[in-house]
Amino acid sequence: MKIIILGAGQVGGTLAENLANEANDITVIDTNSARLRELQDRLDIRTLDGPASHPSMLAQAGAKDADMLVAVTNSDEVNMIACQVAHTLFKIPTKIARVREHDYLYQDRLLFADKSMPVDVLISPEELVTKHIRKMILHPGALQVLDFAEGKAQLVAVRAYYGGPLVGREISFLRSHMPNVDTRVAAIFRQDRPIIPKGDTIIEADDEVFFIAAKHDIRAVMSELRRLDNPYKRIIIAGGGNIGARLAESLENEVQVKIIERDLRRANLLAQRLNRTIVLHGSASDRDLLLEENIEDTDVFCALTNDDEANIMASMLAKRLGARTVMTLINNPAYVDLVQGGVIDIAISPQQTTISALLTHVRRGDIVAVHSLRRGAAEALEAIAHGDKKSSRVVGRTIEEIDLPPGTTIGAIVRNNKVLIAHDDTMIENDDHVILFLVDKKRIVEVERLFQVGLAFF
């Protein structure tokens, strides 16, 4: 696939890295020549130094025969104009744009259409991150919560704790211990090394366990791996920017929410916009302020400012003062591995959340959902099986018969709105939504090939 990426920042660079490893023809355009050289030294891609939305630059990048344009520069306006140019002059079939400004998104269905602003896929990082954090708050104790088949099935990551009923036992014990709940452990990460689970695999304390189940069974399965946390009721949000404000708005009718915002003008704006949220003017690193607001009784402290260092320091202080769970927004990928699992319970990476949304639209075959896991090391995806036993490598075959790439497991199948947990004798049918987990992303091309219909494999 020939793909032009506009913007060589964290998202554009990470996307290029993902796609370059999968035999795609990638061109990246940016005005930062140093960043372009750094990418070209590491990746087998082409780079161009210049303004991303200019027709001459897009022509130089090969827009005439490109399959996709992904506009992820730091400017919403450049991204939108680039899509317009790509549509009008070059007829590029698929145009994806990252748009941050809420005013543009307010009337998105009217604004972003072929007859107005021709953007096929709109990516809003703030909206994606807000939904991600909301899921974590609604599932206490989870490290990650991912929806498949419109939320009917969920893949959840938890850290196994001492004292959990399944800790120290074989995975096969789960079925006999919970005969009325069907689930599958898709992968285990132990000291950052992946383990493909089998029936006799023993779960150890501190393992990061990914399991899949129907949405209504998630809490029951979590209770087998760790002591269930009580539902979160009191939330403090540090930072009243787009993400903080959206999160407060989405939660304020369900839990008690407070926002700490250091800019007085913004604080006043938030106080007018939000109905039940308490808005506090001050610094989230102010020890006295946190104590006054009963930080020791707070269930979740979310540090969501644009400053990584400020978020980390405020989170460490909140945890030391007694906050039960700390979630921290971190833009620099190098910081994420350093801080998560220590004082900070959950590090949130906007880049990985955005990359997941982008990959959904780039994957070959009928891929309807992609989630990047463990800072991009692993991937979970939802693919739709098409065809019959003659034209498909998966349809009409049991899971045991499918030649899955090493490190790949099928966790569940959604058929006619019903979640079926995958077992060796489960047979794949036409139009099944198949949920897979890959611990080795280099195998993604082989997985995509499995779900492409054709007669070439005979």
NORTAMO-V456956 format. One record per residue. RES is the residue in one small letter. SS is DSSP state (h for helix, s for strand, l for the rest). PHI is phi in radians with two decimals (* if undefined). OMEGA is omega in whole degrees, -180 to 180 (none if undefined). Layout:
res: (RES;RES)
ss: (SS;SS)
phi: (PHI;PHI)
omega: (OMEGA;OMEGA)
This chain:
res: (m;k;i;i;i;l;g;a;g;q;v;g;g;t;l;a;e;n;l;a;n;e;a;n;d;i;t;v;i;d;t;n;s;a;r;l;r;e;l;q;d;r;l;d;i;r;t;l;d;g;p;a;s;h;p;s;m;l;a;q;a;g;a;k;d;a;d;m;l;v;a;v;t;n;s;d;e;v;n;m;i;a;c;q;v;a;h;t;l;f;k;i;p;t;k;i;a;r;v;r;e;h;d;y;l;y;q;d;r;l;l;f;a;d;k;s;m;p;v;d;v;l;i;s;p;e;e;l;v;t;k;h;i;r;k;m;i;l;h;p;g;a;l;q;v;l;d;f;a;e;g;k;a;q;l;v;a;v;r;a;y;y;g;g;p;l;v;g;r;e;i;s;f;l;r;s;h;m;p;n;v;d;t;r;v;a;a;i;f;r;q;d;r;p;i;i;p;k;g;d;t;i;i;e;a;d;d;e;v;f;f;i;a;a;k;h;d;i;r;a;v;m;s;e;l;r;r;l;d;n;p;y;k;r;i;i;i;a;g;g;g;n;i;g;a;r;l;a;e;s;l;e;n;e;v;q;v;k;i;i;e;r;d;l;r;r;a;n;l;l;a;q;r;l;n;r;t;i;v;l;h;g;s;a;s;d;r;d;l;l;l;e;e;n;i;e;d;t;d;v;f;c;a;l;t;n;d;d;e;a;n;i;m;a;s;m;l;a;k;r;l;g;a;r;t;v;m;t;l;i;n;n;p;a;y;v;d;l;v;q;g;g;v;i;d;i;a;i;s;p;q;q;t;t;i;s;a;l;l;t;h;v;r;r;g;d;i;v;a;v;h;s;l;r;r;g;a;a;e;a;l;e;a;i;a;h;g;d;k;k;s;s;r;v;v;g;r;t;i;e;e;i;d;l;p;p;g;t;t;i;g;a;i;v;r;n;n;k;v;l;i;a;h;d;d;t;m;i;e;n;d;d;h;v;i;l;f;l;v;d;k;k;r;i;v;e;v;e;r;l;f;q;v;g;l;a;f;f)
ss: (l;s;s;s;s;s;l;l;l;h;h;h;h;h;h;h;h;h;h;h;l;l;l;l;s;s;s;s;s;s;l;l;h;h;h;h;h;h;h;h;h;h;l;l;l;s;s;s;s;l;l;l;l;l;h;h;h;h;h;h;l;l;h;h;h;l;l;s;s;s;s;l;l;l;l;h;h;h;h;h;h;h;h;h;h;h;h;h;h;h;l;l;l;s;s;s;s;s;l;l;l;h;h;h;h;h;l;h;h;h;h;l;l;l;l;l;l;l;l;l;s;s;s;l;h;h;h;h;h;h;h;h;h;h;h;h;h;h;l;l;l;s;s;s;s;s;s;s;l;l;l;l;s;s;s;s;s;s;s;l;l;l;l;l;l;l;l;l;l;s;l;l;h;h;h;h;h;l;l;l;l;l;s;s;s;s;s;s;s;s;l;l;s;s;s;l;l;l;l;l;l;s;l;l;l;l;l;s;s;s;s;s;s;s;h;h;h;h;h;h;h;h;h;h;h;l;l;l;l;l;l;l;l;s;s;s;s;s;l;l;l;h;h;h;h;h;h;h;h;h;h;l;l;l;l;s;s;s;s;s;s;l;l;h;h;h;h;h;h;h;h;h;h;l;l;l;l;s;s;s;s;l;l;l;l;l;h;h;h;h;h;h;l;l;h;h;h;l;l;s;s;s;s;l;l;l;l;h;h;h;h;h;h;h;h;h;h;h;h;h;l;l;l;l;s;s;s;s;s;l;l;l;h;h;h;h;h;h;h;s;l;l;l;s;l;s;s;s;l;h;h;h;h;h;h;h;h;h;h;h;h;h;l;l;l;l;s;s;s;s;s;s;s;l;l;l;l;s;s;s;s;s;s;s;l;l;l;l;l;l;l;l;l;l;l;l;l;s;h;h;h;l;l;l;l;l;l;s;s;s;s;s;s;s;s;l;l;s;s;s;s;l;l;l;l;l;s;l;l;l;l;l;s;s;s;s;s;s;l;l;h;h;h;h;h;h;h;h;h;h;l;l;l;l;l;l;l;l)
phi: (*;-1.67;-2.20;-1.85;-1.91;-1.76;1.88;-1.91;-1.26;-1.05;-1.24;-1.07;-1.16;-1.16;-1.11;-1.02;-1.12;-1.08;-1.41;-1.14;-1.36;-2.07;1.09;-1.69;-1.62;-1.96;-2.17;-1.99;-2.01;-2.82;-1.69;-1.63;-1.13;-1.13;-1.13;-1.11;-1.10;-1.11;-1.19;-1.19;-1.17;-1.66;-2.12;-1.54;-2.37;-1.84;-2.21;-2.31;-1.71;2.92;-1.20;-1.17;-1.65;-1.24;-0.96;-1.13;-1.22;-1.15;-1.11;-1.09;-1.39;1.56;-1.11;-1.04;-2.12;-1.37;-1.56;-2.68;-2.08;-2.07;-1.75;-2.28;-1.26;-1.36;-1.93;-1.01;-1.13;-1.08;-1.07;-1.22;-1.13;-1.06;-1.15;-1.11;-1.11;-1.07;-1.33;-1.28;-1.65;-2.10;0.93;-1.13;-1.06;-2.15;-2.19;-2.02;-2.30;-1.59;-2.26;-1.73;-1.17;-1.09;-1.07;-1.21;-1.43;-1.07;-2.03;-1.07;-1.20;-1.43;-1.33;-1.74;-2.51;-0.97;-1.46;-2.13;-1.94;-1.32;-1.97;-1.33;-2.31;-1.83;-1.98;-2.01;-0.97;-1.09;-1.18;-1.11;-1.16;-1.04;-1.10;-1.09;-1.17;-1.03;-1.07;-1.12;-1.22;-1.41;-2.19;-0.95;1.66;-1.44;-1.56;-2.74;-2.32;-2.14;-1.63;-2.33;0.89;0.98;1.55;-1.18;-2.07;-2.35;-1.84;-2.17;-1.88;-2.37;-1.67;-1.20;-1.88;-0.96;1.69;-1.15;-0.96;-1.58;-1.18;1.52;-2.08;-1.27;-1.04;-1.06;-1.13;-1.06;-1.17;-1.30;-1.33;-2.25;-1.12;-1.67;-2.13;-1.77;-2.63;-2.47;-1.43;-1.45;-2.89;-2.28;-1.97;-2.11;0.91;1.20;-1.86;-1.33;-2.20;-1.42;-1.28;-2.19;-1.04;-1.66;-1.21;-1.67;-1.42;-1.89;-1.04;1.36;-1.12;-1.64;-1.88;-1.79;-2.27;-2.16;-2.81;-1.09;-0.93;-1.29;-1.75;-1.03;-1.12;-1.12;-1.22;-1.02;-1.17;-1.39;-1.84;-2.82;-1.14;-1.20;-1.33;-1.17;-0.96;-1.29;-2.15;-2.12;-2.11;-2.03;-1.93;-1.67;1.91;-1.83;-1.27;-1.04;-1.23;-1.04;-1.15;-1.11;-1.11;-1.04;-1.08;-1.35;-1.89;-1.12;-1.57;-2.00;-2.39;-1.45;-2.12;-2.19;-2.07;-1.86;-2.27;-1.46;-1.54;-1.09;-1.10;-1.15;-1.06;-1.11;-1.11;-1.12;-1.07;-1.36;-1.37;-1.63;-1.58;-2.01;-1.38;-1.54;-1.79;-1.99;-1.61;2.83;-1.78;-1.24;-1.68;-1.47;-1.02;-1.12;-1.12;-1.09;-1.16;-1.08;-1.62;1.02;-1.04;-1.17;-1.80;-1.46;-1.37;-2.39;-1.93;-1.89;-1.67;-2.23;-1.37;-1.49;-1.90;-1.00;-1.11;-1.12;-1.09;-1.14;-1.14;-1.12;-1.16;-1.11;-1.15;-1.07;-1.14;-1.12;-1.48;2.05;-1.06;-1.21;-2.32;-2.10;-2.04;-2.28;-1.39;-2.32;-1.46;-1.40;-1.03;-1.16;-1.40;-1.04;-1.14;-1.24;-1.82;-1.19;1.60;-1.69;-1.15;-1.52;-1.30;-2.39;-1.68;-1.87;-1.87;-1.04;-1.07;-1.15;-1.12;-1.21;-1.03;-1.00;-1.14;-1.18;-1.10;-0.99;-1.65;-1.80;-1.07;-1.40;1.36;-1.55;-1.74;-1.85;-2.71;-2.35;-2.26;-1.44;-2.10;0.88;0.98;1.61;-1.27;-2.23;-2.60;-2.08;-2.53;-2.05;-2.09;-1.74;-1.46;-2.24;1.74;-2.38;-1.12;-1.43;-1.88;-2.24;-1.43;-2.10;-1.18;1.42;-2.13;-1.36;-1.05;-1.12;-1.50;-1.36;-1.47;-1.31;-1.06;-0.96;1.41;-1.99;-2.27;-1.66;-1.62;-2.79;-2.27;-1.93;-2.25;0.90;1.20;-1.93;-1.53;-2.00;-1.24;-1.29;-2.24;-0.97;-1.65;-1.26;-1.75;-1.45;-2.01;-1.01;1.31;-1.16;-1.61;-1.83;-1.83;-2.06;-2.20;-2.09;-1.51;-2.14;-1.15;-1.15;-1.56;-1.07;-1.08;-1.15;-1.18;-1.04;-1.10;-1.02;-1.77;-1.65;-1.41;2.98;-1.86;-1.19;-1.48;-1.40)
omega: (180;-173;175;179;178;-177;-177;178;-177;-178;180;-180;180;178;178;180;178;-173;-180;179;-176;173;174;175;-172;171;180;179;177;177;180;-174;180;178;179;178;-180;179;-178;177;-176;-170;176;-179;174;179;177;-179;179;-179;-168;-174;-177;-180;-179;180;178;177;178;-180;179;-177;-177;180;178;177;-173;172;178;-175;-178;174;180;-178;176;-176;177;180;-178;180;179;178;178;179;-179;-180;-172;-174;-171;178;177;-172;-175;-179;-179;-179;171;-180;-176;-171;-176;-180;178;-174;-174;178;-170;-177;178;-174;-174;178;-175;-176;177;178;-170;175;-178;-179;-179;180;177;-178;-178;180;180;-179;179;180;180;-179;180;179;-180;-180;-180;177;-177;178;-180;174;180;178;-175;-180;172;180;178;175;-180;176;179;172;-174;175;176;174;-178;-176;171;177;176;-177;-177;-178;-177;180;176;-179;-178;179;-176;-177;-180;-179;-180;-174;-177;-180;179;180;177;174;-174;-179;175;173;-178;-176;177;176;-179;175;176;-172;172;-177;-177;177;-180;178;-180;176;-179;172;172;-171;174;177;-179;-180;171;-174;-176;-180;-172;-176;179;-180;179;-178;179;-174;-177;174;-177;175;174;178;178;-180;-176;-176;169;180;176;-180;-178;176;-176;-177;180;-179;180;-180;179;-179;-177;-175;-166;178;-178;-179;177;-176;171;176;173;-179;-175;178;-174;-179;179;180;179;179;179;-180;178;-174;-175;-174;-172;-179;175;-179;-178;177;180;-179;179;177;178;-176;-178;180;180;179;178;-178;174;-179;-179;178;-177;180;-179;171;-179;177;-170;177;179;-176;-178;-177;178;179;-178;-178;179;180;179;179;-179;180;180;-178;172;177;-174;-180;-179;176;-172;176;-178;-179;-178;-176;-178;-179;-170;-179;-177;-169;-175;178;176;177;-179;-176;-176;175;-176;-179;178;-179;-178;178;180;179;179;-179;180;-177;178;-175;-178;-176;176;-176;-179;-180;-175;177;177;177;175;-173;175;178;175;-177;-178;-177;172;-179;178;-179;178;180;180;174;178;-175;-179;-173;-177;177;-176;-176;180;180;173;-179;179;-177;-177;-179;-179;175;178;179;-179;177;172;-175;-176;176;174;-176;-180;178;179;-180;177;177;-173;171;-174;-176;178;-179;179;178;177;179;173;170;-174;-178;-175;177;179;175;179;-176;179;-179;-173;-180;179;178;178;-179;179;-173;175;-177;177;-178;-172;-174;177;none)
